[in-house]
Amino acid sequence: MIKKITKLSLFALFFACAFSVQAQVLEIDPDHMGETSYRNPHMNLTMLGTAGLLTIPTPDFYDDYKGCISYKGGITKRDMVLGTTMYRTSKNEHYLAANWALRPNLEFSVNHLIYERNCDPYTRGLTYHDEATAFGMKYSTHNGHQDFCFGTAFAPMSAENLDKADFTQIEKLRTVYMTVAEDISKDFHGYLHLKTCFTAVQKIDLGNNQTLRVDRKDFLVSAVGLELNINKKMALILENQFFNYRDIFVQDSVRSSLNGGIRFGMKRFSGEVVGLSLNKDPVTMFGCSAGF
């Protein structure tokens, strides 16, 4: 079933961009085998806090670039049923991030998440305000026409903090990951991404003698990403993420999330509009960034 989902998702992703990319025949020139492919480094930060797409960190190499600061924010609204009662929840999230290029291929990042959750009708376990800060490192390297990056991010969180955070937040705060990048054409790039994320057994007190327990201590997230640079001032991004975990809002243990976004702006300043989980319970987020 997972293989079928992966094949269908890949087909849909490439079909969506087919109208914007001219058909071409790929040839191997022995005189150019082993040459390194260079892409422009990303000047925008992911929700993880590192440079890259929307949720996917990418291999990046900086020569005249020192760092970037970024903001992303949005409101998530979802319904969940506990017993015989349906609860309407809303989560207001703000991601403040910064990164520094310690070396051309070594990046240090800080990601600070501030969020507020509300529930109607009121439930103590789903109504609160919290925040967390993650610190990360990313190393990028060339391998001919493919680039790789490896990295980690970790947020010190107490058992109470972990109980409050949902897995989509922990995915961006406590993780080890790798990404492979390859050029499809000059302005069209593809990415494969895999990460493992760490949490703890979650016990959520909902009040009225109701407790939710999630036994997952670690989980995997994989993704395929496509980036189309229309010109120097605009790029289209499409991602498809695959998850193997349940959380308090989603009962399907294997599922996918289609993310899309558009970035626009100058070389050092940019804005973006992001749509997360477009295939189910879509969320709109807005962001901006400034490089230095």
C-alpha positions, 0 to 999 in steps of 0.5 A, a space after each residue: 500500500 505504501 509503495 502504491 501511495 509513493 508511486 501515485 504521489 511521485 506521478 502527481 508531483 511530476 505531472 503538476 510541474 510538467 506544464 512548466 518544464 520543457 521536455 528534454 533528452 538526458 545525455 551522459 557526456 563522458 568528458 563531463 562525468 564527475 563534474 560538480 553541480 552548483 545551485 544557488 543557496 536558499 535564502 529562506 528557512 524551513 519550518 525546521 529553522 534551516 535553509 531549504 524548501 518548506 519543510 525539507 532542509 536542502 544541501 546549500 553552499 555559501 560563499 558571500 552569505 553569512 546567515 538569515 532570519 525568518 518568520 512563519 505563522 498561521 492558524 490550524 483548525 481541526 475537529 476531533 471526537 472524544 467519546 461522544 463529543 466533537 471538539 473544535 480546536 485551533 492552534 496559532 503557531 509562530 516560527 522564528 528562526 535564524 541560521 549562520 554559515 559557520 563554513 560554506 557547507 556547515 550551517 548552525 540554526 536556531 528555531 523558536 516556536 510559540 503557539 497557543 491552542 484553544 478548544 471549543 467546548 473548553 477542555 483543559 488538556 487542549 487549551 494552553 500556551 507554550 513555546 520551545 527552542 531547537 538548536 541544529 546543525 547541517 552539513 552539506 557535501 557534493 557528489 558529482 551531480 548530486 548533493 547531500 546534506 545531513 543534520 540534526 535539531 534538538 529542543 530541550 523539552 520537559 515531559 509536560 512540554 512533550 505532552 502538550 506538543 503534537 507530532 507535527 511540531 515535534 517533527 520540526 524540533 527533535 530530529 535527525 535527517 538527510 536530503 539528496 538533491 539533484 537537478 532535473 533541469 537548470 531551473 528545476 530541482 528534485 529532493 528526497 528527504 528522510 528523517 527520524 524524530 524523537 519524543 516520549 510517551 505522551 499522556 494528555 489530561 483532558 479533564 473530566 477523568 479523561 486521559 489520552 495516551 500515545 505510546 510512540 517514542 520515535 517516528 519516521 517522516 519521508 518526503 519528495 520535493 520539487 522546486 521550479 525557479 520561474 525567474 530570479 525573483 519567484 519560485 514554486 515549491 511542491 512537497 509530498 510528505 509521508 508519515 508512519 505515526 498517529 497523534 491525538 488528531 489523526 488516527 491513520 498511522 500511514 498517511 501523506 501530506 501535500 504541501 505547496 508554496 510560492 516564494 518571491 522577492 529580492 536576493 536578500 529579502 523575500 516573502 512566501 505563501 505556504 499551503 500545508 496538508 493541501 490534501 486534507 485539513 489544509 493550513 495556510 501560513 505566511 512567511 518572510 525572511 532577510 539574509 545578511 
